[in-house]
Amino acid sequence: MFRSTAIAATLAAPLAAAAQDLPTSPYLPLAAAVEAAEAARAACADEGHNASVAIVARDGATKVLLKADMSGPHTGPSATGKAFTAASLGRDTAGLAEFIAGNPQNNGLRDMDPRLVVQAGGLPIRIGGALVGGIGVGGAPSGATDAECARSGLDAIGAE
């Protein structure tokens, strides 16, 4: 019995060492994503806007999509695209739009992925300096208002 245990431990030791070397990375927990999305939706609702809010993970996968009652049919895809853009490029979508407008040679950025939406209302989600996702809002009367609602979502979870 002792001999079998010793052999098993010897064989497993390299696996334990290898497991310790695996990379780790921060991520956005679902509970935080839901909290941020609801806070952003509520901020828009408080202003009288029927907006949709999307949260995507760092890899661009949608974690949460809240579509307000009576919101337009375009608001869900718009919010998701803005969130995807903010997460994939790591910057706010209003700043990206300004960057492209001021540098026509970068106009190709708009076409690099069909999921990108280069309009104000998308913000990257950073926690502890790490990019963990993106939030996008669509449906308020302006991109600036969409961005304000998104900022409320980030503030609710203490994100940068």
C-alpha positions as CSV (number, residue, x, y, z in Angstrom):
1,M,0.0,0.0,0.0
2,F,2.7,2.4,1.0
3,R,4.6,1.6,-2.2
4,S,1.6,2.4,-4.4
5,T,1.1,5.7,-2.6
6,A,4.7,6.6,-3.0
7,I,4.7,5.8,-6.7
8,A,1.5,7.8,-7.3
9,A,2.9,10.8,-5.4
10,T,6.1,10.6,-7.4
11,L,4.2,10.5,-10.7
12,A,1.9,13.3,-9.7
13,A,4.6,15.7,-8.5
14,P,5.5,17.0,-12.0
15,L,1.8,17.6,-12.6
16,A,1.5,19.7,-9.5
17,A,4.5,21.7,-10.4
18,A,3.1,22.3,-13.9
19,A,-0.2,23.4,-12.6
20,Q,1.5,26.0,-10.4
21,D,3.0,27.5,-13.6
22,L,-0.3,28.0,-15.4
23,P,-1.0,31.6,-16.1
24,T,-3.8,33.3,-14.2
25,S,-5.8,36.3,-15.3
26,P,-8.5,38.5,-13.8
27,Y,-12.0,38.2,-15.1
28,L,-15.4,39.9,-14.7
29,P,-17.6,37.8,-12.4
30,L,-21.2,37.4,-13.6
31,A,-22.6,39.0,-10.5
32,A,-20.6,42.1,-11.1
33,A,-21.6,42.2,-14.7
34,V,-25.3,41.9,-13.8
35,E,-24.9,44.7,-11.2
36,A,-23.2,47.0,-13.6
37,A,-25.7,46.4,-16.3
38,E,-28.7,47.0,-14.0
39,A,-27.1,50.2,-12.6
40,A,-26.5,51.5,-16.2
41,R,-30.1,50.6,-17.2
42,A,-31.5,52.3,-14.1
43,A,-29.5,55.4,-14.7
44,C,-30.9,55.7,-18.2
45,A,-34.4,55.0,-17.0
46,D,-34.1,57.7,-14.3
47,E,-33.5,60.1,-17.2
48,G,-36.6,58.8,-19.0
49,H,-34.7,56.7,-21.6
50,N,-35.5,53.1,-22.7
51,A,-32.0,51.9,-23.3
52,S,-30.4,48.5,-23.7
53,V,-27.2,47.6,-21.8
54,A,-24.7,45.0,-22.7
55,I,-21.7,43.6,-20.8
56,V,-19.1,41.5,-22.6
57,A,-16.1,39.6,-21.2
58,R,-12.6,40.4,-22.2
59,D,-12.8,37.9,-25.0
60,G,-15.9,39.7,-26.4
61,A,-18.5,37.1,-25.4
62,T,-21.7,38.6,-24.2
63,K,-22.2,38.0,-20.4
64,V,-25.4,40.2,-19.9
65,L,-27.8,42.0,-22.2
66,L,-30.7,44.0,-20.6
67,K,-33.1,45.4,-23.1
68,A,-35.5,47.9,-21.5
69,D,-39.2,47.7,-22.0
70,M,-40.2,49.8,-25.0
71,S,-36.6,50.1,-26.2
72,G,-36.1,50.2,-30.0
73,P,-35.2,47.0,-31.8
74,H,-31.7,48.4,-32.7
75,T,-30.7,49.1,-29.1
76,G,-29.7,45.6,-28.2
77,P,-27.2,45.1,-31.1
78,S,-26.0,48.6,-30.7
79,A,-25.2,48.2,-27.0
80,T,-23.6,44.8,-27.6
81,G,-21.4,46.2,-30.4
82,K,-20.3,49.1,-28.3
83,A,-19.4,46.8,-25.4
84,F,-17.5,44.5,-27.8
85,T,-15.6,47.4,-29.3
86,A,-14.6,48.8,-25.9
87,A,-13.4,45.4,-24.7
88,S,-11.6,44.4,-27.8
89,L,-9.8,47.7,-28.3
90,G,-9.5,48.6,-24.6
91,R,-10.8,52.2,-25.1
92,D,-14.0,54.2,-24.9
93,T,-15.9,54.2,-28.2
94,A,-16.4,58.0,-28.3
95,G,-12.6,58.5,-28.1
96,L,-12.2,55.9,-30.8
97,A,-14.6,57.6,-33.1
98,E,-12.8,60.9,-32.5
99,F,-9.4,59.2,-33.2
100,I,-10.7,57.8,-36.5
101,A,-12.3,61.1,-37.5
102,G,-9.1,63.0,-36.8
103,N,-6.9,60.4,-38.6
104,P,-8.5,59.3,-41.9
105,Q,-5.7,56.8,-42.4
106,N,-7.2,54.8,-39.5
107,N,-10.7,54.6,-41.0
108,G,-10.1,51.0,-41.7
109,L,-10.5,50.3,-38.0
110,R,-14.2,50.6,-38.5
111,D,-14.2,47.6,-40.8
112,M,-11.7,45.3,-39.1
113,D,-14.5,43.3,-37.4
114,P,-18.2,43.4,-38.3
115,R,-19.1,43.4,-34.6
116,L,-17.5,46.8,-34.0
117,V,-19.7,49.8,-33.3
118,V,-17.7,53.0,-33.4
119,Q,-20.2,55.3,-31.6
120,A,-20.2,56.9,-28.2
121,G,-21.7,54.7,-25.4
122,G,-19.1,52.0,-24.9
123,L,-16.5,51.9,-22.1
124,P,-13.9,49.4,-21.3
125,I,-14.2,47.7,-17.9
126,R,-11.0,47.8,-15.9
127,I,-10.7,46.4,-12.4
128,G,-7.4,46.9,-10.6
129,G,-5.9,48.1,-13.8
130,A,-6.8,44.9,-15.7
131,L,-9.0,45.0,-18.7
132,V,-11.8,42.5,-17.9
133,G,-14.6,43.5,-20.4
134,G,-16.7,46.2,-21.9
135,I,-20.0,47.9,-21.2
136,G,-22.2,49.4,-23.9
137,V,-25.4,51.3,-23.8
138,G,-27.7,52.1,-26.7
139,G,-31.0,53.9,-26.9
140,A,-30.6,57.2,-25.1
141,P,-31.0,60.3,-27.4
142,S,-27.2,60.8,-27.7
143,G,-24.0,58.8,-27.4
144,A,-22.9,61.1,-24.6
145,T,-25.9,60.1,-22.6
146,D,-25.3,56.4,-23.4
147,A,-21.8,56.9,-22.1
148,E,-23.0,58.6,-18.9
149,C,-25.3,55.6,-18.2
150,A,-22.4,53.2,-18.9
151,R,-20.3,55.2,-16.4
152,S,-23.0,54.7,-13.8
153,G,-22.6,50.9,-14.3
154,L,-18.9,51.0,-13.9
155,D,-19.2,53.2,-10.8
156,A,-21.7,50.7,-9.2
157,I,-19.0,47.9,-9.3
158,G,-16.0,50.1,-8.5
159,A,-14.5,49.7,-12.0
160,E,-12.2,52.2,-13.6
